[in-house]
Amino acid sequence: MNRKEYAEGLQTLNEKHDKEFKALQAKLYKLINSAGKGEKLDKDEVSSLKNLMETLKSSQNNEILNYEKNKNNLTEPIEKNKGGRPTLYNLELAQEICQAIGDSGKRPLKWVCAENPHFPDRSTILEWCIKHTAFADMYRMAYAKKLDNAHDDMIEVALNSNPLSVNCDKLIVDTLKFSLAKLNPRKYGDKAGEVEPEKPAEKNNIDISKLNRKEQKQFLELMKKAKKDEN
């Protein structure tokens, strides 16, 4: 088994486990939801489903551990990175990075880099923002798109929440809500959409002592004329 086959097999196994667990979770949620509509709650069936979910989770963990034993027999070690991550800036890679950031939603930049081994690491990307003005502009626009997607992710988490996941989902929603408000308070803060009142125009105070005699005379004449016009 080579590195690519190992990664694909592990992903398939995780997807299978996730599907099995969600199927049981849906059955449990259906029972609880039916009870909320007036039907009698079958406590024995609920308890049986919970025990089955715990057993399944334990079995899945053992299956993952057994699969990971193959890691030592790979023809190409998974930890090995012959080329390393790039550090030199190039426009094509920069555009790909910004596209991935814009689509990343609630996932942090560190995760985006981990998902794309050919990307530079997070610190290099932030250095590029300082050194390359064009990249800084692209990054800024990509991050604005990322925040919009993160907001959609937050709504999706809330809508898909159920009695079993509500506490975890609330933590995710609160964290995203706090981050969005800090990163873009005008759009996602508590006072988003409010129009700031206009500040009164400041009076121009002229220090007459800094003018020469001719300028002082002209200034006083203008002031007298202005007062006369007011009357």
N, C-alpha and C positions, 0 to 999 in steps of 0.2 A: 504494500500500500504506500502510495506517495503522499506528499503533503496536501495536494489538491483533493485527492480522493478522501483523505482523512477529514478535511474541513467540510466537504460536502456531506459525508456520512454523518458527521456530528450535527450538522444543521438539520438534516432530514430527521434524525432521531429526536432532536429537540422539538421540531414541528409536530411530529407524531405524538409526543408526550403532551404537548400543549393542547392539541386537538382532543385527546382522550380526557384530559382534566377538565377542559371547558364543557365537554358534553355532560359530565357528572355535575358540574357547577350549575349548568342550565337547568337540569332536572331538579336540583335542590332549590334554586331560585323560583322555579315554577310552583313547587309545593308551598313555599313561603308566600308567594304572591297570591295563590288561590285562597290561602287562609285569611289574607287581608281582605278578600272579597266576600267573606262570610262562610266559606266552606270550612269544614273541620280539619284541623291540622293533624296529620298522621305522624305523631312523634316517633314511633318506631321506625317508620320509613325514613324520616329525616336523620335519625341517629344512624341507621344503616348506611345511608348515603355518605354521611360524614366519615364513618369508619372506612368505607370503601375508598373515599378520596385520600385518606391518610395512608392506607395500604398501597394505593396506586402510586402515590408520591414516593413512598419508600422504595417500591419496586423500580420506579423510573430512575431514582438516584443510583441504585445498584447497577442498573443497566448502563447508565452513563459511566460509572466507575470502571466497569468491565470493558467498555468500549475504549476508554482512555488509556487502557493498558497497551493498545496498539501504537501509542505515541512513541514508545521506545524502539519500535521496529520499523519506523518509516525509512524509506529509501532516501528521503530528503528531509532532514530534521526540521520540524515546524518552527523551532526557535531561531533557526539560522536565517540571517538576512545578508546575503552576499554583497548586494549593492549599497545597502544603507539608505537612509532617507535623503532626498535632495536638499541642497541648501542654496544653490544658485538660482536666481530669479529668471523666469522666462514667461512670456506673455500667455502662451497657450495653456501652461499649467496653472497660471494665475487665474485665468478665466474659468477653468474647470473647478478650481477650489472655490471660487465665489459662487458658482452655480450650485455646488454641493452645500455650501453654507446657507444659501437662500432656501434650499429645499429641506434643510435639516430640522426645521420646526423646533420642538422642545429639546432636541438632542444637543448637548454642548459641543464646542469645537474639538475638544479632546477626543470625543467619540467619533466625530467625522474623520479625524486623522487616523484613528485606529481602524476604521472601516475601509480606508483607502491607503494601503501600504506605500503607494508611490507618491503620496503627498508628503510635504515637509512636516516636521512636528509643529505643535502649537506655537512654541516660542519663535520659531523661524518665520511663521506666517505673520506674527505680530511685529517682528522686526521689519518684514517687507512693508508693512503699513507705514512705518517710520521713514524708511529709506526711499520708497517709490510712491510718488504722489498719485500716479495713475492707478496703482493697485489700491491705495488708501481710499480713493473715490469708489472703485468697484466694490471694495469690502464694505464700505458704508452703505451702499445701495443693497448689497446682498444681505446685510444684517437687518435692514429695514424689512426686507421680504421675509427673512427668518422670523422676525418678531410677529409678523402677520400670521405666518404659518403656526407659530407657537400658540398664538391666541386661538386659532382654529383647533389645534390639538387639545387645548385646555377645555374648550366647549365639548369636544368629542369625548374626553375622559368623563366629564360630568354627566353627559347624556347616556353613556354606556355603563354608568355605575350601578351596582346592585348591593343588597344588604351585606354580602360577604366581603365586598371590596371597598365599601364606602369610606372606611377610615383611611386606607391607603390612597384612594382616589382624592379624598379631601386634602391630604398632604401635598399631592402632586398639583392640584388646582391652586392651592394657597401659595405654593412656591412659585408657580408660573405667574400668578397674579402679582405677587410682590416683585418678581424680576422684571416683568413688563412695565410696571409702574415706575420702577427705578430707571430703566433703560430708555423709556420714552414716556415721561410723565404727561406731556401735552396730549398724547393720544390714548394712553392706558391708565393714567393717574386718576385719583379721586375727583379732580376738577377738570377732567377731559371734556373738551367742547365748550367750556366757558370762555367768554370773551373778556380779556383783561380791560379794566377801565383805563381810559386815556389819562395820562399824567398831565396836570396843568402846566402850561408853558412857563418856563422860568423867566423872570424878569432880567433884562440885561443891565447889570450894574456896572457903570463906567467909573473907574477911578480917575477923577479929574486932575488929581495931583501928578499923574503920569503924563499929562498933556502939556505942550508948551503954551506960552501966553496967547498966541494967535489961535491955537486950537481951543483953548479954554474960553476965549471970547466968542468964537463961533458956536461952541457947544451951549453957552449960556443964552445966546441969542435964539438958538433953536428951541431951547427949553421954554423961554418966554413966549415964543410964537405958538408952541404947542399948548401952553396953558391958556393963552388968549383964544385959540381955536376951540378949546373945550368949553369956555365960558360963552 
